[in-house]
Amino acid sequence: MDKIKLTHLKKTFGTQTVLADVSLNVKPGEIFGLIGPSGSGKTTTISTMLGVEKADRGEALVLDTQMPNREILGRIGYMAQSDALYESLTARENLKFFGEMKGVQQKGLATTIEHVSQVVDLQDDLDKRVSGYSGGMKRRLSLAIALLGDPELLILDEPTVGIDPALRRQIWQELQAIRDQQRSVLVTTHVMDEAELTDRVALLIGGRIVEFDRPQVLEQRYQVTKIEDVFLKAEAEVEK
Ligand SMILES: Nc1ncnc2c1ncn2[C@@H]1O[C@H](COP(=O)(O)OP(=O)(O)OP(=O)(O)O)[C@@H](O)[C@H]1O
């Protein structure tokens, strides 16, 4: 059973068609990458699938349920592009608050907070107020919050922006461990090396998914060795 299933989604803002016709599915136990030029509609795809924005046409099912749905939202680890954090609280207090909201048992909460803050390397800064955090630290805290409660589905909008390469690698190891537990991850990224690490990747160009397959299959199809080159060639073809 698919964790996400989008069928012929269309979304316009005024006269601008941002999503012309988007269909995709995310399976259990996979890391699914959504890549595309800036402004191609990656964030809109996410907000429409979650029901934050209303689709003009088509259907979006998340965990077999039409969104928006509060109960389902509670079962997803969602990291938006802008951080929604309590600035006047410390990181630990934020994690505690969101952990309780997600129903993490009080008994295991401290251990869970320990684990997610280690993944994003914030364990030494947990008792600082978020207002004193850098942009990258806030991103890392948002990611830690998304990881709370071991959600069966993670939806991460550019989770590694402003994050150093070594930590980025550590975060991807965690995403792979999550995948290996048969949980699913949908991730948008601008970093082509990251797209290489996904199980399947979709290229969103001009409001359509122009390619959608395993990275290696796409590289063979375009006779290149990197997803970056697939991306550039596909983009040039669309622009023709
Ligand atoms: N609420 C909105 N009202 C009007 N236009 C919007 C709205 N949200 C997005 N758009 C427009 O839709 C287009 C796609 O934006 P979106 O943020 O989905 O792209 P993106 O692929 O996520 O971009 P980036 O990679 O830069 O984050 C842009 O032209 C944007 O201006």
The ligand as an SDF file (V2000), in Angstrom:
LIG
                    3D

 31 33  0  0  0  0  0  0  0  0999 V2000
    0.4870   30.9680   -1.7570 N   0  0  0  0  0  0  0  0  0  0  0  0
    0.9220   31.3010   -2.9750 C   0  0  0  0  0  0  0  0  0  0  0  0
    0.3500   32.3050   -3.6700 N   0  0  0  0  0  0  0  0  0  0  0  0
    0.7690   32.6350   -4.9130 C   0  0  0  0  0  0  0  0  0  0  0  0
    1.7950   32.0370   -5.5480 N   0  0  0  0  0  0  0  0  0  0  0  0
    2.4260   31.0330   -4.9110 C   0  0  0  0  0  0  0  0  0  0  0  0
    2.0310   30.6140   -3.5970 C   0  0  0  0  0  0  0  0  0  0  0  0
    2.8350   29.5830   -3.2150 N   0  0  0  0  0  0  0  0  0  0  0  0
    3.6910   29.3920   -4.2500 C   0  0  0  0  0  0  0  0  0  0  0  0
    3.4500   30.2420   -5.2550 N   0  0  0  0  0  0  0  0  0  0  0  0
    4.1840   30.2900   -6.5390 C   0  0  0  0  0  0  0  0  0  0  0  0
    4.2700   28.9800   -7.0430 O   0  0  0  0  0  0  0  0  0  0  0  0
    5.5350   28.7540   -7.6710 C   0  0  0  0  0  0  0  0  0  0  0  0
    6.1660   27.5220   -7.0810 C   0  0  0  0  0  0  0  0  0  0  0  0
    6.5970   27.7770   -5.7610 O   0  0  0  0  0  0  0  0  0  0  0  0
    7.1680   26.6250   -4.8250 P   0  0  0  0  0  0  0  0  0  0  0  0
    7.5520   27.2610   -3.5430 O   0  0  0  0  0  0  0  0  0  0  0  0
    6.2210   25.4980   -4.7810 O   0  0  0  0  0  0  0  0  0  0  0  0
    8.4670   26.1710   -5.6390 O   0  0  0  0  0  0  0  0  0  0  0  0
    9.7150   25.2880   -5.1750 P   0  0  0  0  0  0  0  0  0  0  0  0
    9.9730   24.3220   -6.2860 O   0  0  0  0  0  0  0  0  0  0  0  0
    9.4510   24.6950   -3.8400 O   0  0  0  0  0  0  0  0  0  0  0  0
   10.8490   26.3660   -5.1190 O   0  0  0  0  0  0  0  0  0  0  0  0
   12.2270   26.4220   -4.2580 P   0  0  0  0  0  0  0  0  0  0  0  0
   13.0580   25.3060   -4.7510 O   0  0  0  0  0  0  0  0  0  0  0  0
   12.7820   27.7600   -4.6240 O   0  0  0  0  0  0  0  0  0  0  0  0
   11.8250   26.2950   -2.8330 O   0  0  0  0  0  0  0  0  0  0  0  0
    6.3330   30.0390   -7.5050 C   0  0  0  0  0  0  0  0  0  0  0  0
    6.2440   30.7780   -8.6910 O   0  0  0  0  0  0  0  0  0  0  0  0
    5.6150   30.7420   -6.3700 C   0  0  0  0  0  0  0  0  0  0  0  0
    5.7320   32.1320   -6.5140 O   0  0  0  0  0  0  0  0  0  0  0  0
  1  2  1  0
  2  3  1  0
  2  7  2  0
  3  4  2  0
  4  5  1  0
  5  6  2  0
  6  7  1  0
  6 10  1  0
  7  8  1  0
  8  9  2  0
  9 10  1  0
 10 11  1  0
 11 12  1  0
 11 30  1  0
 12 13  1  0
 13 14  1  0
 13 28  1  0
 14 15  1  0
 15 16  1  0
 16 17  2  0
 16 18  1  0
 16 19  1  0
 19 20  1  0
 20 21  2  0
 20 22  1  0
 20 23  1  0
 23 24  1  0
 24 25  2  0
 24 26  1  0
 24 27  1  0
 28 29  1  0
 28 30  1  0
 30 31  1  0
M  END
$$$$
